[in-house]
């Protein structure tokens, strides 16, 4: 007869900690950073290359994949650094 271990995963949003419990004992705890930024070098380079061609840029993609973040944060910071 097989015996299965009871596994419980707990995420605390206040401290950004993910803990894994096996048989009521904590076996792993990991802290996550909330300041994670995904590098979008290819998308940013496409925007930079087509910046002065007098065309309207349309960015499409799935919901919540970072389209607005690409324009309003990453591209905006690039424009500020460039002057």
RABEL-V132402 format. One record per run of one state. SS is the DSSP state (H for helix, E for strand, - for the rest). FROM is the first residue (numbers start at 1). TO is the last residue. If there is no record, write none. Layout:
ss:from:to
SS:FROM:TO
SS:FROM:TO
//
This chain:
ss:from:to
-:1:6
E:7:12
-:13:16
E:17:22
-:23:24
E:25:31
-:32:40
H:41:49
-:50:66
H:67:82
-:83:83
//
